[in-house]
Amino acid sequence: MTSKQEPSVKSKTLCQVAGQPDPEVILTEQARDVLTHLNQTTGSRFTTNKTSLEHIRARLREDFTVAELNLVID
């Protein structure tokens, strides 16, 4: 005996789960925001190079928030 799906029952389409952003990409974006705030507040011209961003990313990895880092800058 084979079972068949009733014609009135439509097959459900599967929803794809949205991909999770890479944590490192998020850290880099946050570090850029902090660096931009630093430059605007102090009139500095630090560039978004690997060295500059890495110091800020290290603080973010230590669970400091962007708001806390900006508060230190202010």
Protein Blocks (a to p, Z undefined) as FASTA:
>chain_A
ZZdddfklccdddddddddddfklmmmmmmmmmmmmmmmmnopacdcdfklmmmmmmmmm
nopafklmmmmmZZ
